[in-house]
Amino acid sequence: MIESPMPTRAEVSDVATAIYEGADAVMLSAESAAGAYPVEAVTTMNNVAVEVEHDPTYREVIEASRRVARQSIADGIVAAAREIAETTEIRAICCFTHSGTTARLVARERPRVPIVALTPLIGTARRMCLTWGTHCVITGEVERFKMAVVSAARAARALGIAEETDFVLVTAGIPFNVPGSTNILRVAPCDERLIFRGGPE
């Protein structure tokens, strides 16, 4: 689409193939840097990606190609998070992350629910914007897990992913602010009154 507002069959096929193969993101080079139709090119690419992800075959391909990688506690936590989210009424998987690793591990599982990555680091949030299915939220530092759960519930409601009557799944690493320490998972209500009623954490 460097010189044409309409894509060729090969261009559409290239984007579709990348999505079917599980790419986190796709990019344009000449089309957006020097092409005559950069907006149309990006719009077309987005439309192709959305269409592919709504194809029932896409979910079959992704699930068939999922590799079992259970080499650490974090791998087990994110695999469990996906399974719980897909077998219950969970609205989102919320990850507290400093480096972005937890959110990337969750995205690798390709869950059927949105991923909310919460981080106090703007650099991490910017990198996470390229991770599949991830909504990035910049949040303050937290020292207690209960406040992390409250932040996750607020973020899910603010993004319009969940209502107060819904539940989200929260993953984090205890102690906080230590990269690569994902070791906790909780199904939590989005109603903050119920979170605080649960006692100290």
Backbone torsions as a table, in degrees:
resi	resn	phi	psi	omega
1	MET	NA	27.4	178.4
2	ILE	-68.5	-40.0	-176.4
3	GLU	-120.0	3.8	-177.6
4	SER	-133.8	140.2	177.6
5	PRO	-75.8	-9.6	179.7
6	MET	-109.6	137.1	180.0
7	PRO	-78.0	154.5	172.3
8	THR	-81.5	165.9	177.5
9	ARG	-60.4	-38.8	-179.1
10	ALA	-64.4	-38.8	179.7
11	GLU	-65.4	-44.7	178.3
12	VAL	-63.5	-42.2	-179.9
13	SER	-62.5	-40.3	179.6
14	ASP	-61.8	-44.9	179.9
15	VAL	-66.2	-46.3	-178.9
16	ALA	-60.5	-42.0	179.7
17	THR	-62.8	-41.3	178.8
18	ALA	-61.4	-40.2	179.7
19	ILE	-68.9	-44.4	178.8
20	TYR	-61.2	-30.1	-179.2
21	GLU	-85.3	1.7	172.8
22	GLY	90.2	22.3	179.0
23	ALA	-61.6	140.0	175.4
24	ASP	-70.7	-39.8	-176.6
25	ALA	-149.6	155.3	174.4
26	VAL	-123.6	154.8	-175.6
27	MET	-134.0	162.0	172.5
28	LEU	-116.7	149.8	175.4
29	SER	-118.1	-81.2	-177.2
30	ALA	-64.0	-35.5	-177.2
31	GLU	-59.9	-37.4	-178.3
32	SER	-97.6	-23.4	-177.8
33	ALA	-86.8	-38.2	-175.4
34	ALA	-133.9	-1.6	-176.7
35	GLY	-74.6	162.1	-178.7
36	ALA	-83.3	-14.4	-175.1
37	TYR	-133.4	60.6	-176.2
38	PRO	-64.4	-40.4	-179.3
39	VAL	-65.8	-44.8	179.2
40	GLU	-63.7	-36.9	180.0
41	ALA	-64.8	-45.6	179.2
42	VAL	-66.1	-41.4	178.2
43	THR	-60.5	-43.7	179.6
44	THR	-63.1	-44.9	-179.4
45	MET	-62.4	-42.4	177.7
46	ASN	-62.4	-43.8	-179.9
47	ASN	-62.0	-39.2	178.6
48	VAL	-65.2	-45.4	-179.3
49	ALA	-60.9	-45.2	-179.9
50	VAL	-63.1	-43.3	-179.3
51	GLU	-63.0	-43.2	179.9
52	VAL	-63.5	-43.7	-177.4
53	GLU	-68.7	-16.5	175.4
54	HIS	-91.2	-6.1	178.3
55	ASP	-75.8	125.5	179.2
56	PRO	-55.3	-30.3	179.0
57	THR	-64.1	-32.3	-179.3
58	TYR	-58.7	-47.8	-179.1
59	ARG	-64.5	-37.9	177.9
60	GLU	-63.8	-42.6	179.9
61	VAL	-64.7	-45.3	-178.5
62	ILE	-63.0	-44.6	-177.9
63	GLU	-70.6	-33.9	178.3
64	ALA	-70.1	-28.4	-177.5
65	SER	-94.5	0.5	179.6
66	ARG	-66.6	126.8	179.8
67	ARG	-97.1	140.5	177.1
68	VAL	-81.0	110.4	179.0
69	ALA	-123.4	90.9	-177.3
70	ARG	-115.3	68.7	-176.4
71	GLN	-103.4	-6.5	-177.5
72	SER	-150.0	170.7	175.7
73	ILE	-61.3	-41.4	-179.7
74	ALA	-60.7	-40.0	177.6
75	ASP	-60.2	-43.7	178.9
76	GLY	-65.3	-39.4	-179.8
77	ILE	-62.4	-47.5	-176.1
78	VAL	-71.5	-32.9	176.3
79	ALA	-65.8	-42.7	177.5
80	ALA	-63.8	-39.6	179.1
81	ALA	-59.0	-45.5	179.2
82	ARG	-62.4	-46.3	-177.9
83	GLU	-63.2	-42.5	178.7
84	ILE	-63.9	-44.9	-178.3
85	ALA	-62.4	-33.6	-175.7
86	GLU	-86.8	-11.8	-179.5
87	THR	-111.4	-0.3	178.7
88	THR	-130.3	-171.4	-178.2
89	GLU	-95.2	39.1	178.2
90	ILE	-73.2	135.6	-177.3
91	ARG	-91.6	-25.8	-178.0
92	ALA	-162.3	156.9	170.3
93	ILE	-105.3	118.6	-177.4
94	CYS	-105.9	127.1	-176.1
95	CYS	-119.2	129.2	169.9
96	PHE	-92.0	127.1	-174.3
97	THR	-147.6	142.6	173.0
98	HIS	-99.9	-44.2	-177.3
99	SER	-92.6	-19.6	-175.9
100	GLY	97.9	-5.4	-175.8
101	THR	-62.2	-44.3	-178.2
102	THR	-59.7	-46.0	179.9
103	ALA	-63.9	-38.8	178.1
104	ARG	-66.0	-37.9	177.2
105	LEU	-65.2	-41.0	177.7
106	VAL	-64.5	-43.7	179.9
107	ALA	-62.7	-33.4	177.9
108	ARG	-59.2	-30.5	179.8
109	GLU	-76.2	-13.0	-179.1
110	ARG	49.3	59.4	179.7
111	PRO	-67.3	161.9	-180.0
112	ARG	-84.8	-0.4	179.0
113	VAL	-114.9	159.0	178.8
114	PRO	-63.4	154.4	175.4
115	ILE	-109.9	128.9	176.3
116	VAL	-112.7	115.7	179.1
117	ALA	-99.6	118.3	179.4
118	LEU	-107.4	128.5	-178.9
119	THR	-149.2	147.2	175.0
120	PRO	-86.1	-3.3	-174.7
121	LEU	-104.4	120.0	-176.6
122	ILE	-66.2	-33.3	178.0
123	GLY	-63.3	-41.8	177.2
124	THR	-64.6	-42.6	179.7
125	ALA	-60.7	-41.0	179.7
126	ARG	-64.7	-41.8	178.9
127	ARG	-66.1	-36.5	-177.9
128	MET	-68.0	-19.0	178.7
129	CYS	-61.9	-20.0	178.6
130	LEU	-94.4	2.0	-179.1
131	THR	-89.5	136.4	-175.7
132	TRP	-52.5	130.5	170.9
133	GLY	66.6	13.2	-171.4
134	THR	-103.4	131.0	172.5
135	HIS	-104.1	121.9	-175.3
136	CYS	-96.7	135.1	179.4
137	VAL	-132.1	127.7	176.1
138	ILE	-87.2	125.3	-177.2
139	THR	-128.7	166.9	177.6
140	GLY	-75.5	166.1	174.8
141	GLU	-64.3	142.3	176.3
142	VAL	-123.8	146.0	179.8
143	GLU	-112.0	-22.0	-178.9
144	ARG	-118.3	142.2	-177.4
145	PHE	-63.1	-35.3	-180.0
146	LYS	-59.3	-39.9	179.0
147	MET	-70.6	-29.1	174.3
148	ALA	-65.4	-40.7	178.4
149	VAL	-64.6	-42.5	177.8
150	VAL	-60.5	-45.3	179.1
151	SER	-61.2	-40.2	179.3
152	ALA	-64.4	-44.2	179.5
153	ALA	-62.7	-42.5	178.7
154	ARG	-63.4	-42.3	-179.1
155	ALA	-64.6	-43.2	-179.9
156	ALA	-63.1	-39.8	177.8
157	ARG	-69.3	-41.7	-178.5
158	ALA	-64.3	-33.5	178.9
159	LEU	-78.9	-7.6	-178.6
160	GLY	78.6	14.5	-179.6
161	ILE	-81.7	-34.1	-175.9
162	ALA	-135.7	157.1	173.9
163	GLU	-106.8	173.0	-177.9
164	GLU	-62.1	-26.0	-178.6
165	THR	-86.5	-3.1	-176.4
166	ASP	-90.6	175.2	177.3
167	PHE	-123.5	147.8	173.7
168	VAL	-125.4	163.3	177.4
169	LEU	-111.1	129.1	-174.4
170	VAL	-114.9	128.7	173.6
171	THR	-118.5	146.2	-179.5
172	ALA	-163.3	172.9	176.1
173	GLY	-115.5	129.4	177.4
174	ILE	-112.6	123.4	6.1
175	PRO	-73.9	154.4	179.5
176	PHE	-67.4	161.8	174.0
177	ASN	66.1	22.0	175.4
178	VAL	-115.7	109.6	-178.2
179	PRO	-57.8	139.5	175.3
180	GLY	77.0	20.7	-176.6
181	SER	-108.6	23.7	-178.1
182	THR	-56.1	116.6	-175.8
183	ASN	-150.5	12.4	-177.8
184	ILE	-142.0	145.7	-178.9
185	LEU	-142.8	134.3	179.6
186	ARG	-143.4	135.6	169.7
187	VAL	-87.9	121.6	-172.6
188	ALA	-129.4	147.1	175.0
189	PRO	-75.1	155.1	175.0
190	CYS	-85.0	-8.6	176.9
191	ASP	-81.6	111.5	-176.0
192	GLU	-61.6	-28.8	178.6
193	ARG	-62.8	-37.8	178.8
194	LEU	-71.8	-33.3	178.2
195	ILE	-64.4	-48.1	-178.2
196	PHE	-70.3	-26.9	-179.6
197	ARG	-71.1	-15.7	-176.5
198	GLY	-73.5	-3.3	178.2
199	GLY	94.3	178.0	-175.9
200	PRO	-70.6	146.7	175.5
201	GLU	-145.5	NA	NA
